[in-house]
């Protein structure tokens, strides 16, 4: 068992390996629907990361500053996936979450042009991808 301490000081015990999403589900279904990430001992982590030791946990919704950042960071990745599908060969530069949203600097492949007229098509592709509801999995790459 691991002891999870919440921001209000309350403590609950969970099975080792519990995730932020499982913790949210144990509190309320509404919270589980609205949580976008969690803080574990001060580090923002994805909701499906196992917690294997006692920890301080905070659950972030979009209304929270960290929740917005997580949502926009994930949205930037979704934008990149949509652009890759629509514009094969596109190259990516900088693509951060920023204070008011997210963006990606890109260089289309030779012969490709992206203009404001394409934004609706790109947004539609992002919505199509989001509706698949595929899990977002973090992969750390070392030595690059």
N, C-alpha and C positions, 0 to 999 in steps of 0.2 A: 504494500500500500504506500501511496505517496500523499503527503499533506500539501494541499493547495491553499495558499493564503490569498485572499482577495483584497482589493484596495480599502474596503471598509474594516479590515482587520479580522473578518470572519475566516474560519478555517474549515475545510471539508476534506475528507479522505476519499481517494479514488484508487482504482487498480493502477499498478505501474504500467506505463505505456499509454495512459489516457491522453486524448488529444484535446486541443482547445474547443473544437466543435462538439465533442462528447461532453465536455464540461458545460458548454452553453446549453446543449440539449437537456442536461440534468437540471438546469435552472429553469428554463422555460422554452417551449417550442418557438415562441415569438422571438426570443433572443437568438436562438439558433438560426432562424431565417434571416436575421439582420446583422449578425456578426460577420466581419470581413477578415479579421486577423486577431492575433492575441499577442500580448506581451508576456514573456516568460523571463523573470528575473531581469527586467529592464530591456530585453532584446525583443524586437518585433519578429514574430515567426508566423509561418503559415499555419492554418487551422488544423492540418492533418499531421503535424509533427508530434511524435510521441513525447510525453513528459515522463521521464524515468526516475526523477528524484524530487524531493520536496522543493516547492517553488512558489514564488510570488507570481500570481497570474492576473492579468487585466485583459478583458475582452473588449475589442474595439469595433464600433459600428461606424458607418459612414459619417455620422454626425461628429465623431471625434476626429481631431487633427490627424492622428496616426491612421485612423480608418480611411480617411480621405486619401492620404498618401498611398496606402496599400491598394485601394481601389484604382487610383490613377496609375500606379506602377503596373498593376495587372492589365489595365486597359491599354497601356503602351505596348505590352507584349501582344495583346490581341490585335492591335493595329498592325504590328509587324507581321503577324501571321496572315492577316487579311491582305496586306500589301504583297507579301510573297506569293500568295495564290493568284492575285490579280495581275501582278507585274513580275513574271519570272525573270530572274537575273538582277533584280533590284539590289542595291547595296545599302547597308545601314550604317549610319554614323551614330550620333548621340541621340538618345531617346529616353529622357528622364521624366519622372513625375515632377511637376513644379507646383508652386503655391496655388495656382488656379486651374490645374488640369494636367495635361501631358502633351507631348509632341514627339515626333521623330524626324531627325534630319536624314534625308535619303538621297540617293543618286540613282535615278532610273537607268535601266540598261539602255544601250545605244538604240536609238529609234523610238524609245518610249518617252511620253510626255505625261505628266500629271498636273492637272489644273484644278481650279475651284469647281469646275463642271464635273469632276470625278468624285467629289466629296460624298455625294449621296450614294454612289455605287460602293465606295469604300465603307461608308457607314452601314449600308445594307449587308455587306459581306461580314463586317464585324458582328452584326446582330445575328446573322446566320450561324456564325461560329460560336457565339455565346449561347445560343439556344441548344447547342449540342451538350452543354453543361458538362464538358469534360473536366476532369480534375486538373488543377494547376499543380505541377510537381516541380519542386526546386531541385536543380542538379548543380552541384559545385564542380567546377572544372579547375584542376590544379596544373600548374606548369605551363600556362599559356601566356 
